[in-house]
Amino acid sequence: MKFSEYFHMRGVRTVSAALGLLIGSTFALLSDWRYGVLAGAVVALVASFVLPFRMYLSDRPYAKLKKTIAAPFLLDERVRFTVKDGTVGGFFLLTAKSMIFLSLERGNHRLELSREDVKSVVLGENMTISIFLNEKQYIRLIAGDCEGIYEILRDNGWSTVG
């Protein structure tokens, strides 16, 4: 993502406004309401600049890693997915020949699956997609737009069920 795109993310605006409201209401309860409004506005303004900058810095190593992948991306989505110890946040990259999972948490995890590795892809309930590797192993993908991801997988010839 470009640096400017972090400023336009809905989550950044929501968190900044919530922090401003929380700090502002706390100041208003403890002192005059005008100080509360001023403190809330300052906190919201500062958070709206600090949060995108921090997110950009934390995503830079993964942006460099994405540049090493030569194939064009059909999909580049921020998701959560299952690993051995639970779920981790990261990126789901889709190319014409492979799925690539990059982890943002708990070390540097990278998993690349080819079309031969993936037996089937099933759209689940509650914003999940299950990617089956065999009868017993699967990766659960958790994202806000699972239907969109599933449609892209189906349109590009991955083995989808349903």
Sine and cosine of phi, psi and omega as CSV:
sin_phi,cos_phi,sin_psi,cos_psi,sin_omega,cos_omega
0.00,0.00,0.52,-0.85,0.08,-1.00
-0.97,0.25,0.39,-0.92,-0.02,-1.00
-0.86,0.51,-0.63,0.78,-0.04,-1.00
-0.93,0.38,-0.42,0.91,-0.01,-1.00
-0.93,0.36,-0.42,0.91,0.02,-1.00
-0.92,0.38,-0.49,0.87,0.00,-1.00
-0.96,0.29,-0.38,0.92,-0.07,-1.00
-0.99,-0.16,0.08,1.00,0.01,-1.00
-0.94,0.33,0.68,-0.73,-0.03,-1.00
-0.89,0.45,-0.62,0.78,-0.01,-1.00
-0.89,0.45,-0.60,0.80,0.02,-1.00
-0.91,0.41,-0.70,0.72,0.02,-1.00
-0.90,0.43,-0.65,0.76,-0.01,-1.00
-0.91,0.42,-0.73,0.69,-0.01,-1.00
-0.91,0.41,-0.65,0.76,0.02,-1.00
-0.89,0.46,-0.70,0.71,0.02,-1.00
-0.91,0.41,-0.65,0.76,0.01,-1.00
-0.91,0.42,-0.67,0.75,0.06,-1.00
-0.89,0.45,-0.68,0.73,0.04,-1.00
-0.88,0.47,-0.67,0.74,0.01,-1.00
-0.92,0.39,-0.67,0.74,0.00,-1.00
-0.91,0.41,-0.75,0.66,-0.01,-1.00
-0.93,0.37,-0.65,0.76,0.01,-1.00
-0.89,0.45,-0.69,0.73,0.01,-1.00
-0.94,0.35,-0.55,0.84,0.06,-1.00
-0.91,0.42,-0.71,0.71,0.05,-1.00
-0.89,0.45,-0.64,0.77,-0.01,-1.00
-0.91,0.42,-0.59,0.81,0.03,-1.00
-0.95,0.32,-0.57,0.82,-0.07,-1.00
-1.00,0.02,-0.31,0.95,0.01,-1.00
-0.57,-0.82,-0.46,-0.89,-0.02,-1.00
-0.96,0.29,0.51,-0.86,-0.04,-1.00
-0.90,0.43,-0.48,0.88,0.00,-1.00
-0.92,0.40,-0.61,0.79,0.08,-1.00
-0.91,0.41,-0.58,0.81,0.04,-1.00
-0.90,0.44,-0.69,0.72,0.03,-1.00
-0.90,0.43,-0.70,0.72,0.01,-1.00
-0.90,0.43,-0.72,0.70,0.00,-1.00
-0.90,0.43,-0.66,0.75,0.02,-1.00
-0.89,0.45,-0.66,0.75,0.02,-1.00
-0.91,0.41,-0.66,0.75,0.00,-1.00
-0.91,0.41,-0.70,0.71,0.00,-1.00
-0.90,0.44,-0.68,0.73,0.02,-1.00
-0.89,0.45,-0.65,0.76,0.01,-1.00
-0.92,0.40,-0.71,0.70,0.00,-1.00
-0.91,0.41,-0.67,0.74,0.00,-1.00
-0.91,0.42,-0.55,0.84,0.00,-1.00
-0.94,0.34,-0.27,0.96,0.11,-0.99
-0.98,-0.18,-0.60,0.80,-0.06,-1.00
-0.96,0.28,-0.69,0.72,-0.03,-1.00
-0.87,0.49,-0.75,0.67,0.03,-1.00
-0.89,0.45,-0.60,0.80,0.01,-1.00
-0.90,0.43,-0.68,0.73,0.01,-1.00
-0.91,0.41,-0.65,0.76,0.04,-1.00
-0.90,0.44,-0.65,0.76,0.02,-1.00
-0.88,0.47,-0.70,0.72,0.01,-1.00
-0.91,0.42,-0.60,0.80,0.00,-1.00
-0.96,0.28,-0.43,0.90,-0.01,-1.00
-1.00,-0.02,-0.15,0.99,-0.05,-1.00
-0.85,0.52,-0.68,0.73,0.03,-1.00
-0.87,0.50,-0.57,0.82,-0.02,-1.00
-0.97,0.23,-0.50,0.87,0.10,-1.00
-0.91,0.41,-0.63,0.78,0.06,-1.00
-0.91,0.41,-0.64,0.77,0.02,-1.00
-0.91,0.41,-0.60,0.80,0.04,-1.00
-0.90,0.44,-0.55,0.84,0.00,-1.00
-0.93,0.37,-0.38,0.93,0.02,-1.00
-0.97,0.23,-0.28,0.96,0.01,-1.00
-1.00,0.10,0.88,-0.47,-0.14,-0.99
-0.97,0.24,-0.54,0.84,-0.08,-1.00
-0.94,0.34,0.56,-0.83,0.06,-1.00
-0.94,0.33,0.56,-0.83,-0.04,-1.00
-1.00,0.06,0.76,-0.66,0.16,-0.99
-1.00,0.10,-0.44,0.90,-0.03,-1.00
-0.46,-0.89,0.70,-0.71,0.07,-1.00
-0.68,-0.73,0.99,-0.16,-0.16,-0.99
-0.78,-0.63,0.64,-0.77,0.10,-0.99
-0.99,0.11,0.82,-0.57,-0.10,-1.00
-0.62,-0.79,0.03,-1.00,0.24,-0.97
-0.89,-0.45,0.59,-0.81,0.04,-1.00
-0.57,-0.82,0.34,-0.94,-0.07,-1.00
-0.99,0.12,0.58,-0.81,0.16,-0.99
-0.75,-0.66,-0.11,-0.99,-0.06,-1.00
-0.83,0.55,-0.65,0.76,-0.12,-0.99
-0.99,-0.11,0.06,1.00,-0.04,-1.00
0.62,-0.79,-0.63,-0.77,0.02,-1.00
-0.91,-0.42,0.48,-0.88,0.06,-1.00
-0.73,-0.69,0.44,-0.90,0.09,-1.00
-1.00,0.01,0.51,-0.86,0.01,-1.00
0.03,-1.00,-0.47,-0.88,-0.03,-1.00
-0.86,-0.50,0.57,-0.82,0.12,-0.99
-0.91,-0.42,0.91,-0.42,-0.01,-1.00
-0.93,-0.35,0.69,-0.72,0.01,-1.00
-0.83,-0.55,0.83,-0.56,0.11,-0.99
-0.92,-0.40,0.00,-1.00,-0.02,-1.00
-0.90,0.43,-0.46,0.89,-0.09,-1.00
-0.91,-0.41,-0.22,0.98,-0.09,-1.00
-0.47,-0.88,0.33,-0.94,0.17,-0.99
-0.95,-0.30,0.70,-0.72,-0.01,-1.00
-0.80,-0.60,0.79,-0.62,0.05,-1.00
-0.94,-0.34,0.83,-0.56,0.06,-1.00
-0.90,-0.45,0.80,-0.60,-0.04,-1.00
-1.00,-0.04,0.65,-0.76,0.09,-1.00
-0.99,-0.15,-0.19,0.98,-0.10,-0.99
-0.84,-0.55,0.36,-0.93,0.11,-0.99
0.78,0.63,0.82,0.57,0.08,-1.00
1.00,-0.05,-0.07,-1.00,-0.04,-1.00
-0.98,-0.17,1.00,-0.01,0.03,-1.00
-0.99,-0.13,0.71,-0.70,0.11,-0.99
-0.64,-0.77,0.82,-0.58,0.02,-1.00
-0.79,-0.61,0.81,-0.59,0.01,-1.00
-0.87,-0.49,0.81,-0.58,-0.02,-1.00
-0.89,-0.46,0.76,-0.65,0.06,-1.00
-1.00,0.01,0.08,-1.00,0.03,-1.00
-0.88,0.47,-0.53,0.85,0.01,-1.00
-0.95,0.32,-0.49,0.87,0.00,-1.00
-0.96,0.29,-0.51,0.86,-0.08,-1.00
-1.00,-0.04,0.89,-0.45,0.02,-1.00
-0.99,0.12,-0.68,0.73,0.02,-1.00
-0.34,-0.94,0.37,-0.93,0.04,-1.00
-0.82,-0.58,0.82,-0.58,-0.07,-1.00
-0.85,-0.53,0.78,-0.62,0.08,-1.00
-0.98,0.19,0.85,-0.52,-0.02,-1.00
-0.98,-0.18,-0.14,-0.99,0.05,-1.00
-1.00,-0.06,0.24,-0.97,0.09,-1.00
0.85,0.52,0.75,0.66,0.10,-0.99
0.87,0.49,0.71,0.70,0.02,-1.00
-0.77,-0.64,0.46,-0.89,0.16,-0.99
-0.74,-0.67,0.74,-0.68,0.05,-1.00
-0.97,-0.25,0.81,-0.58,0.02,-1.00
-0.95,-0.33,0.96,-0.28,-0.08,-1.00
-1.00,0.05,0.77,-0.63,0.05,-1.00
-1.00,-0.08,-0.55,0.84,0.14,-0.99
-0.38,-0.93,-0.29,-0.96,-0.06,-1.00
-0.93,0.38,-0.43,0.90,-0.10,-1.00
-0.93,-0.37,-0.39,0.92,-0.07,-1.00
-0.95,-0.30,0.71,-0.71,0.08,-1.00
-0.48,-0.88,0.31,-0.95,0.07,-1.00
-0.90,-0.44,0.79,-0.61,0.04,-1.00
-0.99,-0.13,0.80,-0.60,-0.02,-1.00
-0.96,-0.28,0.80,-0.60,-0.02,-1.00
-0.87,-0.49,0.87,-0.49,-0.05,-1.00
-0.52,-0.86,0.29,-0.96,0.02,-1.00
-0.96,0.28,-0.51,0.86,-0.05,-1.00
-0.88,-0.48,0.88,0.48,-0.03,-1.00
-0.91,0.42,-0.59,0.81,0.01,-1.00
-0.89,0.45,-0.65,0.76,0.03,-1.00
-0.91,0.42,-0.68,0.73,0.03,-1.00
-0.90,0.45,-0.69,0.72,0.00,-1.00
-0.89,0.46,-0.65,0.76,0.03,-1.00
-0.89,0.45,-0.66,0.75,0.02,-1.00
-0.91,0.42,-0.66,0.75,0.05,-1.00
-0.89,0.46,-0.70,0.72,0.00,-1.00
-0.91,0.40,-0.67,0.74,-0.02,-1.00
-0.92,0.39,-0.42,0.91,-0.02,-1.00
-0.99,-0.17,0.27,0.96,0.16,-0.99
0.99,0.12,0.31,0.95,0.08,-1.00
-0.98,0.21,0.41,-0.91,-0.09,-1.00
-0.97,0.25,1.00,0.07,-0.02,-1.00
-0.99,-0.10,0.50,-0.87,0.02,-1.00
-0.88,-0.47,0.78,-0.62,0.09,-1.00
0.91,-0.42,0.00,0.00,0.00,0.00
